[in-house]
Structure formats: C-alpha cells, structure tokens
C-alpha cells in the first residue's frame, strides 16, 4: 500500500480535490492542446443550450465535448510519464505517445460525429 494513501474520509476528499485542481492547472498552463479544447468547449457547450434538441441530445452533445477534455488529460499524463522515464527515443515510448494521440483523434472525431448527427 502506498504511503500517499494514508488519509480517509473528508481529508482524502479535500486532498483529492487539491490534486485534481493542480492537474487541471498543469494541463492548462503546460499543454496547448488542452487550452484549445477548453476554448472549443467554451464555445460548443454554451451553444448547445440554444439548439432545438431534446434533453438527452443536449446531454450527449455536452458529454462528447467533455470526453475530449478527459482524453487530453490522460494523453498528457501518458506523455509526461514517458518523458519522465526517459527522453531517449524508443519504439515503445513512441507507441505509447502515438496511442494517446490516436485516442484524442477518436475523441475529436466523436465530437464531430455526435454534433453532426444530432444537428443534421
């Protein structure tokens, strides 16, 4: 068991929230792709409130947008971990980074498909 897992209850929740905010800040400050997705979400999510769609369709539009942010956070974490291990070029490192990038490509494709299907 990790020594960092010692807290429980409310203290753990407070610590977890702090770590989450630190992660969001690190992503926003250090990752241009994350900032671009935040901007895209800042446009698309409010726009979704003005569209003549059902509540379920509205939820799907928003969820597709938020999923891309989640995937970008995971992709950035993968890249940081690979770079922490070694900056040397290695086929497995390339595969890990490429797969993270591919996941983000799929998430962005999902946004386009969901918005396209619902709006057309």
Secondary structure, DSSP 8 states (H G I E B T S, - for coil): --GGG---THHHHHHHHHHHHHHHHHHHHH-HHHHHHHHHHHHHHHHHTTS---HHHHHHHHHHHHHHHHHHHHHHHHHHHHHHH--S--HHHHHHHHHHHHHHHHHHHHHHHHHHHHH-
